Amino acid sequence: MDPLFFFGIGVALAGCGSIGTTLAACREILTIPRGPGALGTSALLAAMLFILLVGCGIVAGGLWVAIAVAGGANG
């Protein structure tokens, strides 16, 4: 198999790891009590949503590379 295929799979797995880490961070944001003057929960969750979307893009890019190298893409 082409090494680029394994690279694409590795990138997709790394993206899955970032998604799992981001979801764990979201859970922590919701459980940690906030003191006065702290950054709002909604602002932190909005930042985590952006990071989650980036992780999904990494997974999609890695899978796209793996599928294209494996011959599943035309053009």
N, C-alpha and C positions, 0 to 999 in steps of 0.2 A: 504494500500500500504506500501511497505517496506520503512523505513526511508532512506535507501541508495539510493533509486530511487530519492527522493526529494533532497538528497545531490548532485547527479549527475546533476539534473536539475539546482540546484543553482550554481554549478560550471560552467555549460555552460552559464548561464545568466551573471555570473561575467566575464567570458571570452568575452561575447558580449559587456559588458561595457568597458572592456579594449580595445577592437577593436575600439569602438566609440571614446574613449578618444585619442587613438593613431592617428586616422584619423583627429581629431580636431587639434592635435599638428602638424601634417603634414601640414595642411592648414595654421596654424600660422607661421610655418617655411618658407613657400613660400611667405607670405605677409609681414613679418617684414624685413625692410631694414637692410643690413649688413654694418657695418663700417669697416675701415681698421684693419687688424689683427684679424678679427673675424673668427670663424670656418666656413668652407665652407658649402654651402647649401647641396651639394651632400653628404658630410660626415654625416650631421645631418639626411638627408632622409634615408641614408643607415642604420643608427642606428634605426630609426623609423620602417624601413622595418623588421629588426630583431625582434623588439618588437611586431610588427603586426603578424609575424609568430608564436611567442610564444603565443600570444592571440588566434590565430587559433588552436594551439595545445591544449590549455586549453579548448576551446569549444569542440573540438573533443574528448578529454579525458572525459569530463563531460557527453557528449552524449553517449559515449561508455559505461560508467558505468550505466547510466540510462537505456539504451537499454538492456544491459546484465542482469540487475536486473529484468527488466520487462519480461524477458523470450524471447527476440527477438534474442538472440545469442545462437548458438549451440556449445557445446564442452567445 
